[in-house]
């Protein structure tokens, strides 16, 4: 957990960097536990406002996609590879081939808080992929998410961001949540964006705050096809009360420069890579 303070307007992020259900088997033997395939997913508040949320669980016994979806990777704010879950979902609470998660770095002081984690849920086979994610909370109500996907082979990547109930506007290469939070993304690769709220299927912008209750909530899906890793994606979320995306990206670049110059004693986060990606980000502050 990362937190800027304890006031009603504090910033907060919680990152899931543990094993599925605290220890599901990683081999082909099926096992059943209360655990979702949601490694490296996160929830976040900025300026005291709920921004990214957990999708919840709609039903234990409804059957079909309205039961299964909320347990699977696509329902959470993390990345899918080639349409696969991070673990193999057999049905209901039964899984096999779960992932091994690693908390690679954690830091917190009065200026910066970050966590770096990874998992091997997509690393099976000769053309496997390892997902590493940095979540960095900075003073001033902004959050940085840096994804690195390394391995071999051609793959399709799907990054989902599940927002709280509200309005998410597409600004063309960026988005704005409830007219208060800017969302901007950048990458060396080409990603296409889709926003859905309350569509026909459970993956079309729904959360379940309680069993049997479903509420429309905007979902941002970024999709990329790449011939070979590494693949990177940087997403910056920033509250407009402190200047929005343009201010956040400029501050991010300065922060990376300072940390690289100070030679912070960690191999992760990769501040130089984040700095390069931040320089590519298109400011959206001029949008009405």
LINRA-V952898 format. One record per pair of residues at least 12 apart in sequence whose ideal C-beta (glycine too) atoms are under 7 Angstrom apart, sorted by sequence separation. I is the first residue (numbers start at 1). J is the second residue. D is the distance in Angstrom with one decimal. If there is no record, write none. Layout:
<<I	J	D> <I	J	D>>
This chain:
<<21	33	3.6> <58	70	5.3> <73	85	4.6> <87	99	5.9> <104	116	4.4> <118	130	6.0> <119	131	5.9> <133	145	6.8> <134	146	4.2> <147	159	6.6> <166	178	4.3> <205	217	5.9> <236	248	5.4> <259	271	4.8> <260	272	5.8> <1	14	5.0> <21	34	6.0> <57	70	4.9> <72	85	5.1> <73	86	5.1> <86	99	5.0> <104	117	6.1> <118	131	6.3> <205	218	5.6> <236	249	6.1> <21	35	2.5> <56	70	6.2> <103	117	5.2> <104	118	6.0> <118	132	4.1> <133	147	5.3> <163	177	5.7> <205	219	4.4> <20	35	4.4> <55	70	5.4> <102	117	6.4> <256	271	4.4> <101	117	6.4> <102	118	5.1> <116	132	6.9> <117	133	5.9> <131	147	6.9> <132	148	4.4> <236	252	6.5> <20	37	6.3> <72	89	5.8> <71	89	6.8> <101	119	4.6> <116	134	4.9> <131	149	5.7> <198	216	3.1> <256	274	5.4> <257	275	6.5> <100	119	6.6> <197	216	5.2> <256	275	3.7> <55	75	4.2> <99	119	4.4> <100	120	5.1> <114	134	6.2> <115	135	5.4> <129	149	5.3> <130	150	5.4> <175	195	6.7> <197	217	6.8> <55	76	6.2> <68	89	6.7> <99	120	5.6> <114	135	6.5> <129	150	6.9> <130	151	5.8> <197	218	4.5> <16	38	5.6> <99	121	3.3> <114	136	4.1> <129	151	3.8> <253	275	5.7> <256	278	6.8> <16	39	6.1> <17	40	6.5> <128	151	5.2> <170	193	6.9> <195	218	6.0> <196	219	5.3> <16	40	6.5> <112	136	7.0> <113	137	4.6> <127	151	6.9> <15	40	6.8> <16	41	5.0> <52	77	5.4> <127	152	4.9> <170	195	5.3> <195	220	5.6> <253	278	4.8> <112	138	6.4> <127	153	2.8> <129	155	6.0> <252	278	4.5> <253	279	6.1> <15	42	4.8> <97	124	6.9> <168	195	5.3> <193	220	6.6> <194	221	4.7> <14	42	6.3> <111	139	6.4> <123	151	6.7> <13	42	5.7> <14	43	5.1> <193	222	5.6> <249	278	5.2> <13	44	4.6> <191	222	4.5> <192	223	5.2> <12	44	6.7> <191	223	6.4> <249	281	4.6> <12	45	4.4> <86	119	6.5> <191	224	4.5> <11	45	6.3> <37	71	7.0> <87	121	6.1> <190	224	6.5> <249	283	6.5> <11	46	5.4> <36	71	4.9> <37	72	5.7> <38	73	6.6> <41	76	3.9> <42	77	5.4> <86	121	3.3> <189	224	5.0> <11	47	6.8> <37	73	4.6> <41	77	4.8> <41	78	4.3> <183	220	7.0> <185	222	6.2> <189	226	5.2> <246	283	3.6> <9	47	5.4> <10	48	6.3> <38	76	4.0> <40	78	4.9> <84	122	6.5> <245	283	5.8> <9	48	3.9> <39	78	6.6> <245	284	5.0> <246	285	3.8> <8	48	5.0> <36	76	6.9> <38	78	6.2> <234	274	6.4> <245	285	6.0> <81	122	4.2> <232	273	6.6> <244	285	4.8> <189	231	5.5> <191	233	6.7> <234	277	3.9> <188	232	6.0> <234	278	6.7> <162	207	6.7> <175	220	6.1> <187	232	5.7> <232	277	6.5> <236	281	6.6> <187	233	4.7> <39	86	5.4> <187	234	6.7> <37	85	4.6> <81	129	5.2> <185	233	6.5> <186	234	5.2> <37	86	4.3> <185	234	6.6> <37	87	4.7> <165	215	5.6> <168	218	3.5> <185	235	4.6> <165	216	6.7> <167	218	6.9> <37	89	6.8> <79	131	5.6> <165	217	4.6> <166	218	6.6> <168	220	6.4> <183	235	6.8> <184	236	5.2> <164	217	6.1> <163	217	6.0> <183	237	5.3> <162	217	6.8> <163	218	4.6> <163	219	6.8> <181	237	5.9> <182	238	5.1> <162	219	5.4> <163	220	7.0> <181	238	6.9> <181	239	5.6> <182	240	6.1> <34	93	6.5> <160	219	6.3> <161	220	4.2> <180	239	6.3> <181	240	6.8> <30	90	5.4> <33	93	6.3> <39	99	5.7> <180	240	5.5> <32	93	4.4> <160	221	5.3> <184	245	4.4> <32	94	4.7> <39	101	5.3> <182	244	4.3> <24	87	6.8> <158	221	6.2> <159	222	4.4> <182	245	3.8> <30	94	5.2> <31	95	6.6> <158	223	5.2> <184	249	6.9> <30	96	5.0> <157	223	7.0> <20	87	5.8> <29	96	6.4> <156	223	6.9> <157	224	4.7> <28	96	5.3> <79	147	6.0> <28	97	6.4> <156	225	4.8> <27	97	7.0> <24	95	5.7> <25	96	6.8> <26	97	6.6> <155	226	6.5> <174	245	6.6> <26	98	5.2> <154	226	6.8> <25	98	6.3> <82	155	5.5> <154	227	4.8> <24	98	3.9> <26	100	6.0> <81	155	5.4> <82	156	5.6> <154	228	6.6> <157	231	6.1> <159	233	5.9> <20	95	6.9> <153	228	6.7> <81	157	5.9> <152	228	6.8> <40	117	5.6> <152	229	6.7> <20	98	4.6> <79	157	6.1> <80	158	4.3> <151	229	4.8> <20	99	6.5> <40	119	6.4> <79	158	6.7> <150	229	5.0> <39	119	4.4> <79	159	4.9> <149	229	5.4> <150	230	4.8> <149	230	6.5> <19	101	5.4> <39	121	6.4> <78	160	7.0> <148	230	6.3> <149	231	4.3> <18	101	5.7> <77	160	6.1> <17	101	5.8> <76	160	6.9> <77	161	5.2> <148	232	5.6> <77	162	5.2> <147	232	6.7> <17	103	4.8> <74	160	6.2> <76	162	6.8> <147	233	4.5> <146	234	5.3> <145	235	4.5> <187	277	7.0> <40	131	6.4> <186	277	5.2> <144	236	5.6> <40	133	4.4> <42	135	5.8> <47	141	4.3> <142	236	6.5> <143	237	4.7> <186	280	4.4> <46	141	4.6> <142	237	6.5> <186	281	4.4> <46	142	7.0> <142	238	3.8> <46	143	6.4> <141	238	6.6> <142	239	6.8> <184	281	5.2> <17	115	6.5> <141	239	3.6> <184	282	6.9> <44	143	5.6> <15	115	5.2> <17	117	3.6> <129	229	6.1> <141	241	6.7> <184	284	6.0> <141	242	5.2> <15	117	6.6> <140	242	4.6> <182	284	5.9> <2	108	6.8> <142	248	4.2> <55	162	5.4> <144	252	6.3> <174	282	6.8> <52	161	6.4> <53	162	6.0> <173	282	5.7> <52	162	6.4> <174	284	4.2> <2	113	4.0> <52	163	6.3> <53	164	4.8> <140	251	6.8> <51	163	6.5> <2	115	6.6> <51	164	6.2> <138	251	7.0> <171	284	5.3> <50	164	4.4> <171	287	5.2> <138	255	6.5> <15	135	5.0> <13	135	5.8> <146	269	6.5> <13	137	5.3> <11	137	5.9> <51	177	6.3> <146	274	5.3> <74	203	5.6> <11	141	5.4> <13	143	6.0> <51	181	5.6> <144	274	6.9> <49	180	6.3> <49	181	6.9> <70	202	6.9> <2	135	6.9> <4	137	6.5> <69	202	3.9> <136	269	6.4> <69	203	6.0> <134	268	6.6> <2	137	4.2> <4	139	6.4> <46	181	5.9> <134	269	4.2> <65	201	6.4> <66	202	5.3> <65	202	5.6> <70	208	5.8> <58	208	3.8> <56	207	5.5> <57	208	5.8> <55	207	5.0> <56	208	3.7> <59	211	6.5> <116	268	4.1> <55	208	6.6> <56	209	5.6> <59	212	6.4> <116	269	5.8> <53	207	6.1> <57	211	6.6> <114	269	5.9> <58	214	5.6> <105	266	5.3> <105	268	4.6> <104	268	5.4> <51	237	6.4> <46	237	6.4> <47	239	4.2> <44	237	6.9> <46	239	4.6> <47	241	5.7>>
